[in-house]
Amino acid sequence: MTITAVVKKNTYFDSVSLMAISTKANSLDEVAQAFVAMGTEMNKGVRCSRSVFLSS
């Protein structure tokens, strides 16, 4: 399994665009889980609670 994280500092995308990107990425056969979101404290908590970036 390959894990990739991309952080774009000082960049804004609206939530509708981010949800669309997540949906497209998750529909790809080679993608197990995609999480596209702004780096808010709440989203960071969601990322951790979903075990994103944590190997099993």
Buried (B, 14 or more C-beta within 10 A) or exposed (E): EEEEEEEEEEEEEEEEEBEEBBEEEEEEEEEEEBBBBBEEEEBEEEBEEEEBEEEE
